[in-house]
Amino acid sequence: MTATRSRDIGQLIKSLRGQLEISQEKLAAKLGVTFSTVNRWENGKVQPSPLAIKQIQKLLVDLGPAGQRLHDEFFGK
């Protein structure tokens, strides 16, 4: 499953970072991508790969109820 628009992904990444209280650099390190990749995701310039989407979904699940709400908002139930 993927979020419907680049801007949605950008908002999801920002919200996820807010929940984790980490910078773009730290999220990039967690996902094994570069800072500029995370920055482009947040700015809606590119979509994450299917593998990155799966990693993002795992981070959301690991957050518990707050992550589940974000997951449901962006990916559906």
C-alpha positions as CSV (number, residue, x, y, z in Angstrom):
1,M,0.0,0.0,0.0
2,T,1.2,3.5,-0.7
3,A,-0.1,6.9,0.3
4,T,-2.0,8.6,-2.6
5,R,0.1,11.7,-3.3
6,S,3.6,12.9,-2.9
7,R,2.4,15.6,-0.6
8,D,0.7,13.0,1.6
9,I,4.0,11.2,1.9
10,G,5.7,14.4,2.8
11,Q,3.2,15.0,5.6
12,L,3.5,11.5,6.7
13,I,7.3,11.7,6.9
14,K,7.1,15.0,8.9
15,S,4.5,13.5,11.3
16,L,6.6,10.4,11.7
17,R,9.7,12.4,12.5
18,G,7.7,14.5,15.0
19,Q,6.5,11.4,16.8
20,L,10.0,10.0,16.9
21,E,11.5,13.4,17.7
22,I,14.3,13.0,15.2
23,S,15.8,15.0,12.4
24,Q,15.7,14.2,8.7
25,E,19.3,13.0,9.1
26,K,18.5,10.6,11.8
27,L,15.5,9.2,10.0
28,A,17.6,8.8,6.9
29,A,20.1,6.8,8.9
30,K,17.3,4.6,10.3
31,L,16.0,3.9,6.8
32,G,19.4,3.5,5.2
33,V,19.0,6.4,2.8
34,T,20.6,9.8,2.5
35,F,19.4,13.1,4.1
36,S,18.6,14.5,0.7
37,T,16.3,11.5,0.0
38,V,14.3,12.2,3.1
39,N,14.3,15.9,2.3
40,R,12.9,15.2,-1.2
41,W,10.2,12.9,0.3
42,E,9.1,15.6,2.7
43,N,9.0,18.2,0.0
44,G,6.9,16.0,-2.3
45,K,9.6,15.9,-5.0
46,V,9.9,12.1,-5.1
47,Q,8.1,9.1,-3.7
48,P,9.8,6.6,-1.4
49,S,10.5,3.2,-3.0
50,P,8.3,0.2,-2.0
51,L,11.0,-1.0,0.3
52,A,11.2,2.4,2.0
53,I,7.4,2.5,2.4
54,K,7.6,-0.9,4.1
55,Q,10.3,0.4,6.5
56,I,8.2,3.5,7.2
57,Q,5.2,1.3,7.9
58,K,7.3,-0.8,10.4
59,L,8.4,2.4,12.2
60,L,4.7,3.4,12.5
61,V,3.8,0.0,13.9
62,D,6.7,0.2,16.4
63,L,5.3,3.6,17.6
64,G,2.2,1.9,19.0
65,P,-1.2,3.7,19.1
66,A,0.2,7.0,17.8
67,G,1.9,5.3,14.9
68,Q,-1.2,3.3,14.2
69,R,-3.3,6.4,13.9
70,L,-0.8,7.8,11.4
71,H,-0.7,4.5,9.5
72,D,-4.5,4.5,9.2
73,E,-4.6,8.1,8.2
74,F,-2.1,7.7,5.3
75,F,-2.5,4.1,4.3
76,G,-6.0,3.2,5.4
77,K,-7.1,0.5,7.8
